[in-house]
Amino acid sequence: MQQKRRDEQTTHFGYQKVNAEEKAGKVAEVFHSVADQYDLMNDLMSFGIHRLWKRYTTELSGIRAGQTVLDIAGGTGDLTAKFSSLVGSDGMVILSDINASMLDNGRARLIDAGIIGNVEYVQADAQYLPFPDNSFDCITIAFGLRNVTDKDMALRSMYRVLKPGGRLLVLEFSKPVTPGLKPLYDLYSFKILPLMGKLIANDADSYRYLAESIRMHPDQDTLRSMMEGAGFEQCDYHNLTGGIVALHRGYKF
């Protein structure tokens, strides 16, 4: 029993096993380190394809004018910018991130782009969302769920603050399904990506963690089951770029 309690208090930070209470701080260090080069590295390491993944996310969101959107782990605001345009002056988008450096970068970027008036900024942990029940028409989390210490708790928190009839979209790295893609993806992830991180962001370790965290993240079917376990219904997913990324969607009824 004592051994079980100890195991329940540990989690993974990449391939490293750490105490659960340490993970958030370690993830914060990663994103503090890469915040200033985050957008550039996203473009370089995905060859710009991340923009297509995010466009597909907005297309499947079904967002309409006047609605309210929560963009969790919104980083530098790519999705928030798109949702701001969709909800219009009568709607609202909340850009949320647990990391102050990322949130500051997102705020500065959106203000510089003239996106003001229907966007608010909240520093928050996805496991403990500081919003009333039934607050949002849509919630998105793009490339953030794998960094959360307790994913099941975060999904339940998202379900709580979603309005009945609302939907959650989880855009995240996943498991390649195209034959022959996995070895090439592994080579790129563990050899080329850390080298790019060292050359561009002066931080190979953070991008080595990125590759490891992707491998430790649940596969497509497991994540769908986790969403269902949190209460979401009609859950499905769409593999993108051969399953390197998957977009999961679930509804609250």
FILOLO-42131 format. One line per 10 residues: number of its first residue (from 1); their letters; for each residue z negated, x, y of C-alpha. Coordinates in steps of 0.2 Angstrom, whole numbers, plus 5000, padded with zeros to 4 digits. Layout:
NUM	A	Z,X,Y ~ ...
end
This chain:
1	MQQKRRDEQT	5000,5000,5000 ~ 4996,5014,5012 ~ 5012,5023,5008 ~ 5022,5006,5011 ~ 5013,5005,5028 ~ 5018,5022,5033 ~ 5036,5019,5028 ~ 5037,5003,5038 ~ 5032,5014,5053 ~ 5047,5026,5052
11	THFGYQKVNA	5065,5024,5056 ~ 5080,5034,5058 ~ 5086,5044,5073 ~ 5103,5049,5066 ~ 5100,5057,5050 ~ 5082,5062,5055 ~ 5068,5051,5050 ~ 5055,5048,5064 ~ 5040,5038,5068 ~ 5047,5021,5074
21	EEKAGKVAEV	5038,5023,5091 ~ 5047,5039,5094 ~ 5065,5033,5092 ~ 5066,5024,5109 ~ 5061,5040,5118 ~ 5073,5050,5108 ~ 5088,5038,5112 ~ 5083,5038,5130 ~ 5084,5057,5131 ~ 5102,5056,5123
31	FHSVADQYDL	5108,5044,5137 ~ 5099,5052,5151 ~ 5109,5068,5146 ~ 5126,5060,5145 ~ 5125,5047,5158 ~ 5135,5056,5171 ~ 5149,5060,5159 ~ 5148,5044,5149 ~ 5164,5035,5155 ~ 5174,5051,5154
41	MNDLMSFGIH	5168,5055,5136 ~ 5172,5037,5131 ~ 5190,5038,5136 ~ 5192,5055,5128 ~ 5183,5052,5112 ~ 5192,5035,5109 ~ 5208,5040,5117 ~ 5206,5026,5128 ~ 5206,5013,5114 ~ 5188,5007,5119
51	RLWKRYTTEL	5196,4998,5133 ~ 5206,4987,5121 ~ 5191,4984,5110 ~ 5181,4978,5125 ~ 5196,4967,5131 ~ 5197,4959,5114 ~ 5178,4956,5116 ~ 5181,4946,5132 ~ 5195,4937,5125 ~ 5184,4930,5110
61	SGIRAGQTVL	5169,4927,5121 ~ 5176,4910,5128 ~ 5168,4913,5145 ~ 5172,4900,5158 ~ 5168,4899,5177 ~ 5151,4895,5181 ~ 5143,4901,5165 ~ 5129,4914,5163 ~ 5131,4930,5153 ~ 5119,4943,5147
71	DIAGGTGDLT	5127,4960,5144 ~ 5114,4970,5134 ~ 5115,4989,5133 ~ 5129,4987,5147 ~ 5129,5005,5152 ~ 5141,5008,5166 ~ 5147,4990,5167 ~ 5164,4989,5159 ~ 5161,4972,5151 ~ 5150,4966,5166
81	AKFSSLVGSD	5165,4969,5177 ~ 5176,4958,5166 ~ 5163,4944,5165 ~ 5160,4944,5183 ~ 5178,4940,5186 ~ 5178,4926,5173 ~ 5162,4917,5178 ~ 5166,4917,5196 ~ 5155,4914,5211 ~ 5146,4899,5203
91	GMVILSDINA	5142,4910,5187 ~ 5130,4925,5184 ~ 5131,4941,5174 ~ 5115,4951,5170 ~ 5119,4969,5166 ~ 5104,4975,5156 ~ 5100,4992,5149 ~ 5084,5000,5142 ~ 5090,5017,5150 ~ 5087,5019,5169
101	SMLDNGRARL	5100,5032,5171 ~ 5114,5021,5163 ~ 5108,5006,5173 ~ 5109,5016,5189 ~ 5126,5022,5185 ~ 5132,5005,5181 ~ 5125,4998,5197 ~ 5133,5011,5208 ~ 5150,5009,5199 ~ 5151,4990,5201
111	IDAGIIGNVE	5145,4991,5219 ~ 5158,5004,5223 ~ 5171,4992,5215 ~ 5166,4978,5226 ~ 5158,4968,5212 ~ 5143,4960,5220 ~ 5136,4943,5222 ~ 5136,4937,5204 ~ 5129,4952,5195 ~ 5110,4956,5193
121	YVQADAQYLP	5103,4972,5185 ~ 5088,4972,5173 ~ 5080,4986,5164 ~ 5075,4979,5147 ~ 5072,4983,5129 ~ 5084,4972,5118 ~ 5069,4969,5106 ~ 5058,4961,5120 ~ 5071,4952,5132 ~ 5061,4947,5148
131	FPDNSFDCIT	5070,4930,5150 ~ 5066,4912,5146 ~ 5072,4903,5131 ~ 5089,4895,5131 ~ 5095,4905,5147 ~ 5113,4912,5143 ~ 5129,4904,5138 ~ 5135,4921,5130 ~ 5126,4937,5126 ~ 5136,4953,5122
141	IAFGLRNVTD	5130,4970,5116 ~ 5143,4984,5115 ~ 5139,5000,5106 ~ 5121,4998,5108 ~ 5113,4989,5093 ~ 5114,5004,5082 ~ 5102,5013,5094 ~ 5089,4999,5094 ~ 5073,5003,5084 ~ 5071,4986,5076
151	KDMALRSMYR	5088,4977,5075 ~ 5081,4962,5067 ~ 5069,4959,5081 ~ 5082,4962,5094 ~ 5094,4949,5085 ~ 5080,4936,5085 ~ 5076,4940,5104 ~ 5094,4937,5108 ~ 5094,4921,5098 ~ 5079,4915,5108
161	VLKPGGRLLV	5087,4917,5125 ~ 5104,4910,5120 ~ 5107,4892,5125 ~ 5111,4880,5111 ~ 5130,4881,5109 ~ 5130,4899,5115 ~ 5137,4914,5106 ~ 5133,4932,5103 ~ 5146,4945,5102 ~ 5141,4962,5094
171	LEFSKPVTPG	5154,4976,5097 ~ 5149,4991,5087 ~ 5155,5006,5077 ~ 5156,5001,5059 ~ 5163,5007,5042 ~ 5182,5011,5040 ~ 5191,5000,5028 ~ 5209,5007,5029 ~ 5213,5018,5014 ~ 5212,5037,5018
181	LKPLYDLYSF	5204,5034,5035 ~ 5186,5039,5031 ~ 5189,5058,5028 ~ 5199,5060,5043 ~ 5186,5050,5053 ~ 5172,5061,5046 ~ 5181,5077,5051 ~ 5184,5070,5069 ~ 5166,5064,5070 ~ 5156,5079,5064
191	KILPLMGKLI	5168,5093,5069 ~ 5178,5088,5084 ~ 5167,5076,5093 ~ 5152,5088,5095 ~ 5164,5101,5101 ~ 5170,5089,5114 ~ 5152,5085,5119 ~ 5148,5103,5122 ~ 5164,5107,5132 ~ 5164,5091,5143
201	ANDADSYRYL	5146,5085,5144 ~ 5137,5102,5139 ~ 5128,5093,5126 ~ 5134,5094,5108 ~ 5118,5087,5100 ~ 5120,5070,5108 ~ 5137,5068,5101 ~ 5131,5074,5084 ~ 5118,5060,5085 ~ 5132,5048,5089
211	AESIRMHPDQ	5141,5052,5073 ~ 5125,5051,5063 ~ 5119,5035,5071 ~ 5136,5027,5066 ~ 5134,5032,5048 ~ 5116,5024,5048 ~ 5122,5008,5055 ~ 5123,4993,5044 ~ 5141,4989,5037 ~ 5151,4974,5042
221	DTLRSMMEGA	5144,4962,5029 ~ 5126,4968,5031 ~ 5126,4965,5050 ~ 5133,4948,5047 ~ 5119,4944,5035 ~ 5107,4951,5048 ~ 5114,4939,5061 ~ 5112,4924,5049 ~ 5094,4929,5045 ~ 5090,4929,5064
231	GFEQCDYHNL	5097,4911,5065 ~ 5115,4913,5070 ~ 5128,4901,5062 ~ 5147,4902,5059 ~ 5145,4921,5059 ~ 5161,4931,5057 ~ 5168,4948,5061 ~ 5184,4956,5066 ~ 5188,4974,5060 ~ 5197,4984,5074
241	TGGIVALHRG	5206,5001,5072 ~ 5204,5001,5053 ~ 5186,4996,5054 ~ 5180,5011,5064 ~ 5174,4997,5076 ~ 5170,4979,5071 ~ 5167,4964,5083 ~ 5154,4952,5076 ~ 5152,4934,5083 ~ 5138,4921,5079
251	YKF	5133,4905,5087 ~ 5117,4896,5091 ~ 5117,4877,5088
end
